[in-house]
């Protein structure tokens, strides 16, 4: 059995030198979050609640603590839960995001492998003719040389942390890709919810339209009979006919919306036939938790996967500076071989043919045309860009949450008013119809009451749906509480980077 080719104690010396390599990367410090300390209430930038606004979250508000906000609890409708689960299994965009994780993990493991020596089995042979004037015997000869053994190929002793910095940069890139996939999952959940709500809204509006069409057709038939009896005019007939055709056109438009919303939902879910998973009747209850407490803005830094991804990218750029700085210092590489060597292939493994070679090499940069300086400048600028991107991501997240809070708050009150208006319009239409049939009011007033009732019902459905969609948007803006997003990352303090190492999973 072959023995190590290192001189006594050299292996331990090399291992100590490799482990003692210092890092030239700057000490990472998370930039301050460029956002207010609390979300604005009722549009006031200072975050002070205006008169009439609720100072505390609703009693049935969904808790905002990390790890408690997940889509399984947020979605209360069984059919919608099944559709979301199908989308998470079949959506093609999500598959791409997951495959990007695998690619980033493989790239990190490639960089990580450079921190360890590579040992290979090697074999080589050389056969050449040497002219007489180059041979000590004065005669030409054919010389042969054969070698076989275990070799160490160009292992760099990382005294100044260049290889380690490149490995750390690859790790942070992998973690950023993983967070991006988490963001894709949360976005997919929100998009499925929104598409489901859009389809349900279209079905509700189509139901109202069909009821309105039936009512207007009955009114048209009544006008025809009155016209034949001489109690209705041609103008009354044309106006009733126009309202009937309007309702018929609206029904076709609503059917188009239902179909297109179903197509959009099918694309997100990723199955060939969506019909077995859709309820036969539209739901009559809320499909989502109706109140979500936003918590503190600082929680976004630990919850939003896009913010975590931006911070991992910033850490990657910070590590790249260390690699650029280390390029100014000497690098030491080791190459060696232990095995057998012989001039005759048949005697290669005979006794006494043992051979070894050890070739350390040191490289000191003297002149590179400014390449090292330019690389360091580039790494520094890229870090500054990453800082700006990180801060912009935080500001965008704050705006999205603030907008979603404003939407859910105002749409809730608007929906209540729209519902009262729709009910009032329905009652006004009923009274107007009775007065028209009794000969108290004109036909024109009755037609106006019909138009108003129909429009107000559709508007109420639209606003109530917008409020539900705003809840889904708020869920997404708050980070969704997706499992794994709350796990410790290097961005939370640095010590957790080892547990996030994909090579040990």
C-alpha positions as CSV (number, residue, x, y, z in Angstrom):
1,X,0.0,0.0,0.0
2,X,1.3,3.4,-0.9
3,X,2.3,5.9,1.7
4,X,2.0,9.7,1.7
5,X,4.7,11.4,-0.3
6,X,4.9,14.4,2.1
7,X,8.1,14.8,4.2
8,X,7.4,14.3,7.9
9,X,5.2,17.0,9.4
10,X,4.6,18.7,6.1
11,X,1.0,17.6,5.8
12,X,0.2,19.1,9.2
13,X,2.0,22.3,8.3
14,X,0.0,22.7,5.1
15,X,-3.3,22.0,6.9
16,X,-2.4,24.6,9.6
17,X,-1.5,27.2,6.9
18,X,-4.7,26.6,5.0
19,X,-6.9,26.9,8.1
20,X,-5.0,30.0,9.3
21,X,-5.7,31.9,6.0
22,X,-7.1,35.3,6.8
23,X,-9.9,36.9,5.0
24,X,-9.4,40.2,3.2
25,X,-13.2,40.9,2.9
26,X,-14.6,43.9,4.8
27,X,-16.5,43.2,8.0
28,X,-20.1,43.0,6.9
29,X,-22.6,45.5,8.4
30,X,-26.2,45.5,7.5
31,X,-27.2,48.9,6.1
32,X,-29.8,50.9,8.0
33,X,-33.3,50.4,6.8
34,X,-34.4,53.6,4.9
35,X,-38.1,53.4,6.1
36,X,-40.2,54.9,8.9
37,X,-40.5,53.0,12.2
38,X,-44.2,52.3,11.6
39,X,-46.6,52.0,8.8
40,X,-48.7,55.1,7.9
41,X,-52.3,55.1,9.2
42,X,-55.0,56.5,7.0
43,X,-52.4,58.0,4.7
44,X,-50.6,60.1,7.3
45,X,-46.8,59.7,6.7
46,X,-46.1,60.1,10.4
47,X,-48.1,57.0,11.1
48,X,-50.6,58.7,13.4
49,X,-54.1,57.4,13.2
50,X,-56.7,60.0,12.2
51,X,-60.0,60.6,13.9
52,X,-62.3,57.6,13.4
53,X,-59.6,55.2,12.5
54,X,-59.0,52.1,14.6
55,X,-55.9,52.4,16.8
56,X,-55.6,48.7,17.4
57,X,-55.9,45.7,15.1
58,X,-59.2,44.0,14.7
59,X,-60.0,41.5,17.4
60,X,-60.1,38.8,14.7
61,X,-57.0,40.0,13.0
62,X,-54.5,37.4,11.8
63,X,-51.4,37.4,14.0
64,X,-48.3,38.9,12.5
65,X,-45.7,37.0,14.5
66,X,-43.0,35.4,12.4
67,X,-43.9,31.9,11.3
68,X,-47.6,32.1,12.0
69,X,-48.7,33.6,8.7
70,X,-49.0,30.7,6.2
71,X,-51.2,30.2,3.2
72,X,-52.8,27.1,4.6
73,X,-54.3,29.1,7.4
74,X,-54.9,32.3,5.4
75,X,-57.0,30.4,2.9
76,X,-60.2,29.2,4.5
77,X,-61.9,27.7,1.4
78,X,-61.2,24.0,0.8
79,X,-61.5,24.2,-3.0
80,X,-59.1,27.1,-3.1
81,X,-56.6,25.3,-0.9
82,X,-56.6,22.4,-3.3
83,X,-56.0,24.7,-6.2
84,X,-53.1,26.3,-4.5
85,X,-51.6,23.0,-3.6
86,X,-51.9,21.8,-7.2
87,X,-50.2,25.0,-8.4
88,X,-47.3,24.5,-6.1
89,X,-46.9,21.0,-7.5
90,X,-47.4,21.8,-11.2
91,X,-46.6,25.4,-12.0
92,X,-43.8,25.7,-14.6
93,X,-42.5,29.1,-13.4
94,X,-42.0,27.6,-9.9
95,X,-40.2,24.6,-11.4
96,X,-37.7,27.0,-13.1
97,X,-37.2,28.8,-9.8
98,X,-36.5,25.4,-8.0
99,X,-34.1,24.4,-10.7
100,X,-32.3,27.7,-10.4
101,X,-31.7,26.7,-6.7
102,X,-30.1,23.5,-7.8
103,X,-27.9,25.3,-10.3
104,X,-26.8,27.8,-7.7
105,X,-26.1,25.0,-5.2
106,X,-24.0,23.1,-7.7
107,X,-22.0,26.3,-8.4
108,X,-21.4,26.8,-4.7
109,X,-20.1,23.3,-4.3
110,X,-17.8,23.8,-7.2
111,X,-16.3,26.9,-5.5
112,X,-16.2,25.1,-2.2
113,X,-14.3,22.2,-3.6
114,X,-11.4,24.6,-4.4
115,X,-10.7,25.0,-0.7
116,X,-9.7,21.3,-0.5
117,X,-6.8,19.6,-2.2
118,X,-7.6,17.5,-5.3
119,X,-5.9,14.1,-5.3
120,X,-5.9,12.1,-8.5
121,X,-4.4,8.9,-9.9
122,X,-2.0,9.8,-12.6
123,X,0.0,7.9,-15.2
124,X,2.2,9.2,-18.0
125,X,4.7,7.8,-20.5
126,X,7.4,9.5,-22.7
127,X,9.4,8.0,-25.5
128,X,11.8,10.1,-27.5
129,X,14.8,9.8,-29.8
130,X,17.8,11.8,-28.7
131,X,20.5,12.8,-31.3
132,X,24.1,11.8,-30.7
133,X,25.3,15.3,-30.1
134,X,22.9,15.6,-27.3
135,X,23.7,12.2,-25.8
136,X,26.6,11.6,-23.4
137,X,27.6,8.5,-25.3
138,X,27.9,10.4,-28.6
139,X,25.4,8.1,-30.2
140,X,21.8,8.6,-30.9
141,X,19.4,6.7,-28.7
142,X,15.7,6.2,-27.9
143,X,14.8,7.0,-24.3
144,X,11.7,6.0,-22.5
145,X,10.2,7.2,-19.2
146,X,7.1,5.9,-17.4
147,X,5.5,7.2,-14.3
148,X,2.4,6.2,-12.3
149,X,1.1,7.3,-8.8
150,X,-1.1,9.5,-6.8
151,X,-0.8,13.2,-7.5
152,X,-1.7,16.5,-5.9
153,X,-2.7,19.0,-8.6
154,X,-2.1,22.7,-8.1
155,X,-3.6,23.1,-4.7
156,X,-3.6,26.8,-3.6
157,X,-2.7,27.5,0.1
158,X,-5.3,30.2,0.9
159,X,-3.1,32.4,3.1
160,X,-5.0,35.6,2.2
161,X,-8.5,34.2,1.9
162,X,-9.0,34.5,-1.9
163,X,-10.4,31.0,-2.4
164,X,-12.5,31.3,0.8
165,X,-13.9,34.7,-0.3
166,X,-14.9,33.2,-3.7
167,X,-16.6,30.3,-1.9
168,X,-18.4,32.6,0.5
169,X,-19.6,34.7,-2.4
170,X,-21.0,31.5,-4.1
171,X,-22.7,30.5,-0.9
172,X,-24.5,33.9,-0.6
173,X,-25.5,33.7,-4.3
174,X,-27.0,30.3,-3.6
175,X,-28.9,31.6,-0.6
176,X,-30.2,34.5,-2.6
177,X,-31.4,32.2,-5.3
178,X,-33.2,30.1,-2.6
179,X,-34.9,33.2,-1.3
180,X,-35.9,34.2,-4.8
181,X,-37.6,30.8,-5.1
182,X,-39.4,31.4,-1.8
183,X,-40.7,34.7,-3.2
184,X,-41.9,32.9,-6.4
185,X,-43.8,30.5,-4.2
186,X,-45.5,33.3,-2.3
187,X,-46.3,35.2,-5.4
188,X,-47.8,32.0,-6.9
189,X,-50.0,31.5,-3.9
190,X,-51.2,35.1,-4.1
191,X,-51.8,34.9,-7.9
192,X,-53.9,31.7,-7.6
193,X,-56.0,33.4,-4.9
194,X,-56.5,36.5,-7.0
195,X,-57.3,34.5,-10.2
196,X,-59.8,32.4,-8.2
197,X,-61.4,35.6,-6.8
198,X,-61.6,37.2,-10.2
199,X,-63.4,34.1,-11.6
200,X,-65.7,34.1,-8.7
201,X,-66.5,37.8,-9.2
202,X,-67.2,37.2,-12.9
203,X,-69.6,34.4,-12.0
204,X,-71.4,36.6,-9.4
205,X,-71.7,39.4,-12.0
206,X,-72.9,37.0,-14.6
207,X,-75.6,35.7,-12.2
208,X,-76.8,39.3,-11.5
209,X,-76.8,40.0,-15.2
210,X,-78.9,36.9,-16.0
211,X,-81.4,37.9,-13.4
212,X,-81.5,41.4,-14.7
213,X,-81.9,40.1,-18.3
214,X,-84.8,38.0,-17.2
215,X,-86.4,40.9,-15.5
216,X,-85.9,43.2,-18.5
217,X,-87.3,40.6,-20.9
218,X,-90.4,40.4,-18.7
219,X,-90.7,44.2,-18.7
220,X,-90.3,44.2,-22.5
221,X,-93.0,41.7,-22.9
222,X,-95.3,43.9,-20.7
223,X,-94.5,46.9,-22.8
224,X,-95.4,45.0,-26.0
225,X,-98.7,44.0,-24.5
226,X,-99.4,47.6,-23.4
227,X,-98.4,48.9,-26.8
228,X,-100.9,46.5,-28.4
229,X,-103.5,47.8,-26.0
230,X,-102.6,51.4,-26.8
231,X,-101.3,52.3,-23.3
232,X,-97.6,52.4,-24.2
233,X,-95.8,54.4,-26.9
234,X,-93.2,53.4,-29.4
235,X,-90.6,55.3,-27.4
236,X,-91.4,53.1,-24.3
237,X,-90.9,50.0,-26.4
238,X,-87.6,51.2,-27.8
239,X,-86.3,52.1,-24.4
240,X,-87.3,48.8,-22.9
241,X,-85.7,47.0,-25.9
242,X,-82.5,48.9,-25.5
243,X,-82.2,48.0,-21.8
244,X,-82.9,44.3,-22.7
245,X,-80.2,44.3,-25.4
246,X,-77.8,46.0,-23.0
247,X,-78.3,43.3,-20.4
248,X,-77.9,40.6,-23.1
249,X,-74.6,42.2,-24.2
250,X,-73.4,42.4,-20.6
251,X,-74.2,38.7,-20.2
252,X,-71.9,37.8,-23.1
253,X,-69.2,40.1,-21.6
254,X,-69.5,38.4,-18.2
255,X,-69.3,34.9,-19.8
256,X,-66.1,36.0,-21.6
257,X,-64.7,37.2,-18.2
258,X,-65.6,33.8,-16.6
259,X,-63.9,31.9,-19.4
260,X,-60.8,34.1,-19.4
261,X,-60.5,34.0,-15.6
262,X,-60.7,30.2,-15.8
263,X,-58.0,30.1,-18.4
264,X,-55.7,32.3,-16.2
265,X,-56.4,30.1,-13.2
266,X,-55.6,27.0,-15.3
267,X,-52.3,28.4,-16.4
268,X,-51.3,29.1,-12.8
269,X,-52.4,25.7,-11.5
270,X,-50.8,23.9,-14.4
271,X,-53.3,21.0,-15.0
272,X,-54.9,20.0,-18.2
273,X,-58.5,20.1,-17.0
274,X,-59.4,22.4,-14.2
275,X,-63.1,21.6,-14.1
276,X,-62.9,18.7,-11.6
277,X,-61.3,21.1,-9.1
278,X,-63.7,24.0,-9.4
279,X,-66.8,24.2,-7.3
280,X,-70.1,23.9,-9.2
281,X,-71.6,26.9,-7.4
282,X,-69.9,30.1,-6.5
283,X,-68.9,30.4,-2.8
284,X,-71.3,32.3,-0.5
285,X,-68.7,32.9,2.2
286,X,-65.3,34.5,2.5
287,X,-62.5,32.3,1.2
288,X,-59.7,34.2,3.1
289,X,-59.0,35.5,6.6
290,X,-60.5,38.9,6.6
291,X,-58.1,40.8,8.8
292,X,-54.3,40.7,8.9
293,X,-52.2,42.6,11.5
294,X,-49.2,44.1,9.7
295,X,-46.9,44.2,12.7
296,X,-43.8,46.4,12.7
297,X,-41.9,47.5,9.5
298,X,-38.7,46.0,10.8
299,X,-40.3,42.5,10.6
300,X,-40.1,42.8,6.8
301,X,-36.3,42.5,7.0
302,X,-36.7,39.0,8.5
303,X,-39.8,37.9,6.5
304,X,-39.7,39.2,3.0
305,X,-37.8,36.8,0.8
306,X,-36.9,39.4,-1.8
307,X,-35.3,41.5,1.0
308,X,-33.4,38.5,2.3
309,X,-32.3,37.7,-1.3
310,X,-31.0,41.3,-1.7
311,X,-29.1,41.1,1.5
312,X,-27.5,37.7,0.5
313,X,-26.5,39.4,-2.8
314,X,-25.0,42.2,-0.8
315,X,-23.0,39.7,1.3
316,X,-21.8,38.0,-1.9
317,X,-20.5,41.4,-3.3
318,X,-18.8,42.0,0.1
319,X,-17.0,38.7,-0.1
320,X,-16.0,39.4,-3.7
321,X,-14.1,42.5,-2.4
322,X,-12.0,40.1,-0.2
323,X,-11.1,38.0,-3.3
324,X,-10.1,41.2,-5.2
325,X,-7.9,42.4,-2.4
326,X,-6.2,39.0,-2.0
327,X,-5.1,39.2,-5.7
328,X,-2.5,41.9,-4.6
329,X,-0.7,39.4,-2.4
330,X,1.4,36.3,-3.1
331,X,-0.2,33.0,-3.9
332,X,1.3,29.6,-3.2
333,X,0.3,26.5,-5.1
334,X,1.5,22.9,-4.4
335,X,1.9,20.1,-7.0
336,X,3.2,16.7,-6.1
337,X,3.3,13.1,-7.1
338,X,4.1,9.8,-5.2
339,X,4.3,6.5,-7.0
340,X,6.7,4.6,-9.3
341,X,9.0,5.6,-12.1
342,X,10.9,3.5,-14.6
343,X,12.6,3.6,-18.0
344,X,10.9,0.3,-18.9
345,X,7.2,-0.1,-18.7
346,X,7.5,-3.7,-17.6
347,X,9.6,-2.7,-14.6
348,X,7.3,0.2,-13.5
349,X,6.0,-1.5,-10.4
350,X,9.0,-3.5,-9.4
351,X,10.7,-3.0,-6.1
352,X,13.1,-0.1,-5.8
353,X,11.2,2.0,-8.4
354,X,9.5,4.2,-5.8
355,X,9.6,7.9,-6.7
356,X,8.1,11.2,-5.5
357,X,8.2,14.8,-6.5
358,X,7.1,17.9,-4.6
359,X,6.8,21.3,-6.4
360,X,5.7,24.3,-4.4
361,X,5.3,27.5,-6.4
362,X,4.9,31.1,-5.2
363,X,3.6,33.9,-7.5
364,X,4.0,37.5,-6.5
365,X,2.1,40.1,-8.7
366,X,4.4,42.8,-9.9
367,X,2.8,44.3,-13.0
368,X,-0.6,43.5,-14.5
369,X,-1.4,46.6,-16.4
370,X,-3.8,47.8,-13.6
371,X,-6.0,44.7,-13.8
372,X,-5.9,44.0,-10.0
373,X,-6.7,47.6,-9.2
374,X,-9.6,47.7,-11.7
375,X,-11.0,44.4,-10.3
376,X,-11.0,45.8,-6.8
377,X,-12.7,49.0,-8.0
378,X,-15.2,46.9,-9.9
379,X,-15.9,44.8,-6.8
380,X,-16.4,47.9,-4.6
381,X,-18.8,49.5,-7.1
382,X,-20.8,46.3,-7.4
383,X,-21.1,46.3,-3.6
384,X,-22.3,49.9,-3.6
385,X,-24.9,48.9,-6.3
386,X,-26.0,46.0,-4.1
387,X,-26.4,48.4,-1.2
388,X,-28.6,50.6,-3.3
389,X,-30.6,47.6,-4.5
390,X,-31.0,46.4,-0.9
391,X,-32.3,49.7,0.3
392,X,-34.6,50.1,-2.7
393,X,-36.0,46.6,-2.1
394,X,-36.8,47.6,1.5
395,X,-38.5,50.8,0.4
396,X,-40.5,49.0,-2.2
397,X,-41.6,46.4,0.4
398,X,-42.6,49.2,2.8
399,X,-44.7,50.9,0.0
400,X,-46.3,47.6,-1.0
401,X,-47.4,46.9,2.6
402,X,-48.6,50.5,3.1
403,X,-50.5,50.4,-0.1
404,X,-52.1,47.1,0.7
405,X,-53.1,48.3,4.2
406,X,-54.6,51.4,2.7
407,X,-56.5,49.3,0.1
408,X,-57.9,46.8,2.6
409,X,-58.9,49.5,5.1
410,X,-60.6,51.8,2.6
411,X,-62.1,49.0,0.4
412,X,-63.7,47.5,3.5
413,X,-65.6,50.7,4.2
414,X,-66.3,51.3,0.5
415,X,-67.7,47.8,0.1
416,X,-70.0,48.4,3.1
417,X,-71.3,51.6,1.5
418,X,-71.6,50.0,-1.9
419,X,-73.6,47.2,-0.4
420,X,-76.0,49.6,1.3
421,X,-76.2,51.6,-2.0
422,X,-77.0,48.4,-4.0
423,X,-79.7,47.4,-1.5
424,X,-81.2,50.9,-1.6
425,X,-81.2,50.9,-5.4
426,X,-83.0,47.5,-5.5
427,X,-85.7,48.9,-3.1
428,X,-86.0,52.1,-5.2
429,X,-86.4,50.0,-8.4
430,X,-89.1,47.9,-6.7
431,X,-91.0,51.0,-5.6
432,X,-90.6,52.6,-9.0
433,X,-91.9,49.6,-10.7
434,X,-94.9,49.5,-8.4
435,X,-95.5,53.3,-9.0
436,X,-95.2,52.8,-12.8
437,X,-97.6,49.9,-12.9
438,X,-100.0,52.0,-10.8
439,X,-99.7,54.9,-13.2
440,X,-98.1,57.2,-10.7
441,X,-94.6,57.5,-12.3
442,X,-93.5,57.7,-15.8
443,X,-91.8,54.8,-17.6
444,X,-88.6,56.9,-17.9
445,X,-88.2,57.0,-14.1
446,X,-88.7,53.3,-13.9
447,X,-86.0,52.8,-16.5
448,X,-83.6,55.0,-14.6
449,X,-84.2,53.0,-11.5
450,X,-83.4,49.8,-13.4
451,X,-80.2,51.2,-14.7
452,X,-79.1,52.4,-11.3
453,X,-79.9,49.1,-9.6
454,X,-78.0,47.0,-12.1
455,X,-74.9,49.3,-12.1
456,X,-74.8,49.5,-8.3
457,X,-75.0,45.7,-7.9
458,X,-72.1,45.2,-10.3
459,X,-70.1,47.9,-8.6
460,X,-70.6,46.3,-5.2
461,X,-69.4,43.0,-6.5
462,X,-66.4,44.6,-8.1
463,X,-65.4,46.5,-4.9
464,X,-66.0,43.5,-2.6
465,X,-63.7,41.4,-4.9
466,X,-61.1,44.2,-4.9
467,X,-61.1,44.1,-1.1
468,X,-60.5,40.3,-1.1
469,X,-57.7,40.7,-3.7
470,X,-56.2,43.4,-1.6
471,X,-56.0,41.0,1.3
472,X,-54.1,38.5,-0.9
473,X,-51.8,41.4,-1.9
474,X,-51.2,42.2,1.7
475,X,-50.5,38.5,2.4
476,X,-47.9,38.6,-0.3
477,X,-46.4,42.0,0.7
478,X,-45.9,40.8,4.3
479,X,-43.8,37.9,3.1
480,X,-46.4,35.2,3.3
481,X,-44.7,33.4,6.2
482,X,-43.6,30.7,3.8
483,X,-42.0,27.7,5.7
484,X,-38.3,28.1,5.5
485,X,-38.3,31.9,5.1
486,X,-38.2,32.3,8.9
487,X,-35.2,29.9,9.3
488,X,-31.9,31.5,10.4
489,X,-29.8,32.8,7.6
490,X,-26.4,34.4,7.3
491,X,-28.2,37.7,6.9
492,X,-29.4,37.4,10.5
493,X,-26.1,37.5,12.1
494,X,-23.5,35.4,10.3
495,X,-23.3,32.4,12.6
496,X,-26.1,30.6,10.8
497,X,-24.2,30.5,7.5
498,X,-22.8,27.0,8.3
499,X,-26.2,25.5,8.9
500,X,-27.4,26.9,5.5
501,X,-24.5,25.3,3.7
502,X,-26.0,23.2,1.0
503,X,-23.1,20.9,0.9
504,X,-24.0,19.4,4.3
505,X,-27.7,18.8,3.5
